[in-house]
Amino acid sequence: MPRLDDKVVLVSGGASGIGAATARLVVREGGKSVVADRDEEKGRALADELGASALFLPLDVTREAAWQKAIAVTAETFGGLHGLLNAAGIGTRTDIESCTLEDYRRVNDINALGTFLGCKTVIPAMKQSGGGSIVNISSVLGLRGASYALAYCASKGAVRLLTKHVALHCAQMKYNIRCNSVHPGYIDTPMVAPRLTQNVGNMSGRQWLEELHPLGRLGEAGEVANMILFLLSDEASFSTGSEFICDGGLTA
Ligand SMILES: NC(=O)c1ccc[n+]([C@@H]2O[C@H](COP(=O)([O-])OP(=O)(O)OC[C@H]3O[C@@H](n4cnc5c(N)ncnc54)[C@H](O)[C@@H]3O)[C@@H](O)[C@H]2O)c1
């Protein structure tokens, strides 16, 4: 039995990395994927590869009108909307002294405000579809701090608690909508690629990052997508407002 039989899932940040791996898995498990991203070239190429069960929609997650349009077109094209993965995100290396107001706003606008807009805009469409599952990607850096990641930690901490609010509100309103956060360790995606070649002391960036994880390696996008698939599916029917960690033991 496919695990997402006919479920329609919109993936923000679906053109690359963890979002793209999830969009592929959704189709493999019998669902429909909407690849929504500001990178039109990569997003369209992935949707073409996935065929009739996928659609690309241009989306800048910081724009409310763009979210409204993407959700309306999704429901119109596939006849409903049952899943949302908020994966669009950016990383920066900043500390409290060097971080500019502009940097802080840019990271928080995409990572935190973009997730807020996604959750807010999708709820009416999910209600119309009889319920659904929202998955927000936070990070291990939404659970603990890092001296080099001020704006990123602040944005991912916000995603963690925003998720709990959405879960509690939807439960109280009896919408049959669940909402959970996923907290990856360092995953081998284009976001992390620049750090792999930057030496830390006498170690390569890759080696330094690998040693942070007790399993001794970086994660793969597909490993995080497997956890997200579970949360999008009805197998996770009693999980809401929870933090799901996928970090090779980093936070242990
Ligand atoms: N890779 C990691 O180590 C790691 C660890 C923890 C959390 N995360 C989080 O996982 C999520 C996915 O990251 P990834 O590693 O797959 O990165 P990635 O760079 O491969 O993919 C991110 C995608 O988001 C899109 N995007 C960026 N800004 C956007 C915007 N304003 N509107 C629409 N799309 C936008 C990009 O075009 C890209 O396709 C992010 O939220 C990231 O913070 C990643």
The ligand as a MOL file (V3000), in Angstrom:
LIG
                    3D

  0  0  0     0  0            999 V3000
M  V30 BEGIN CTAB
M  V30 COUNTS 44 48 0 0 0
M  V30 BEGIN ATOM
M  V30 1 N 21.1780 21.0780 5.3220 0
M  V30 2 C 21.2520 21.1300 6.6500 0
M  V30 3 O 22.2760 20.7930 7.2630 0
M  V30 4 C 20.0620 21.5880 7.4530 0
M  V30 5 C 20.0910 21.3550 8.8330 0
M  V30 6 C 19.0180 21.7590 9.6120 0
M  V30 7 C 17.9450 22.3920 9.0250 0
M  V30 8 N 17.9540 22.6030 7.6840 0 CHG=1
M  V30 9 C 16.8050 23.2840 7.1100 0
M  V30 10 O 16.2040 22.4700 6.1340 0
M  V30 11 C 15.5470 23.2880 5.1670 0
M  V30 12 C 15.9920 22.8610 3.7770 0
M  V30 13 O 17.3930 23.1100 3.6740 0
M  V30 14 P 18.3230 22.3620 2.6170 0
M  V30 15 O 19.5070 21.9230 3.3630 0
M  V30 16 O 17.5160 21.3950 1.8460 0 CHG=-1
M  V30 17 O 18.7650 23.6310 1.7420 0
M  V30 18 P 18.8040 23.9220 0.1680 0
M  V30 19 O 19.5630 25.1730 0.0380 0
M  V30 20 O 19.2410 22.7080 -0.5680 0
M  V30 21 O 17.2670 24.1740 -0.1860 0
M  V30 22 C 16.5840 25.3140 0.2540 0
M  V30 23 C 15.5530 25.7250 -0.7810 0
M  V30 24 O 14.8240 26.8400 -0.2720 0
M  V30 25 C 14.6070 27.7260 -1.3500 0
M  V30 26 N 14.3530 29.0820 -0.8530 0
M  V30 27 C 15.1970 29.9060 -0.1910 0
M  V30 28 N 14.5920 31.0790 0.0610 0
M  V30 29 C 13.3360 30.9960 -0.4520 0
M  V30 30 C 12.2370 31.8840 -0.5050 0
M  V30 31 N 12.2920 33.1370 -0.0050 0
M  V30 32 N 11.0920 31.4590 -1.0880 0
M  V30 33 C 11.0150 30.2170 -1.6260 0
M  V30 34 N 12.0380 29.3320 -1.6190 0
M  V30 35 C 13.1740 29.7180 -1.0360 0
M  V30 36 C 15.8870 27.6490 -2.1810 0
M  V30 37 O 15.6780 28.1420 -3.5040 0
M  V30 38 C 16.1840 26.1630 -2.1270 0
M  V30 39 O 15.5710 25.4800 -3.2050 0
M  V30 40 C 15.9110 24.7290 5.5180 0
M  V30 41 O 14.8530 25.3040 6.2620 0
M  V30 42 C 17.1340 24.5730 6.4010 0
M  V30 43 O 17.2890 25.6580 7.2860 0
M  V30 44 C 18.9830 22.2150 6.8820 0
M  V30 END ATOM
M  V30 BEGIN BOND
M  V30 1 1 1 2
M  V30 2 2 2 3
M  V30 3 1 2 4
M  V30 4 1 4 5
M  V30 5 2 4 44
M  V30 6 2 5 6
M  V30 7 1 6 7
M  V30 8 2 7 8
M  V30 9 1 8 9
M  V30 10 1 8 44
M  V30 11 1 9 10
M  V30 12 1 9 42
M  V30 13 1 10 11
M  V30 14 1 11 12
M  V30 15 1 11 40
M  V30 16 1 12 13
M  V30 17 1 13 14
M  V30 18 2 14 15
M  V30 19 1 14 16
M  V30 20 1 14 17
M  V30 21 1 17 18
M  V30 22 2 18 19
M  V30 23 1 18 20
M  V30 24 1 18 21
M  V30 25 1 21 22
M  V30 26 1 22 23
M  V30 27 1 23 24
M  V30 28 1 23 38
M  V30 29 1 24 25
M  V30 30 1 25 26
M  V30 31 1 25 36
M  V30 32 1 26 27
M  V30 33 1 26 35
M  V30 34 2 27 28
M  V30 35 1 28 29
M  V30 36 1 29 30
M  V30 37 2 29 35
M  V30 38 1 30 31
M  V30 39 2 30 32
M  V30 40 1 32 33
M  V30 41 2 33 34
M  V30 42 1 34 35
M  V30 43 1 36 37
M  V30 44 1 36 38
M  V30 45 1 38 39
M  V30 46 1 40 41
M  V30 47 1 40 42
M  V30 48 1 42 43
M  V30 END BOND
M  V30 END CTAB
M  END
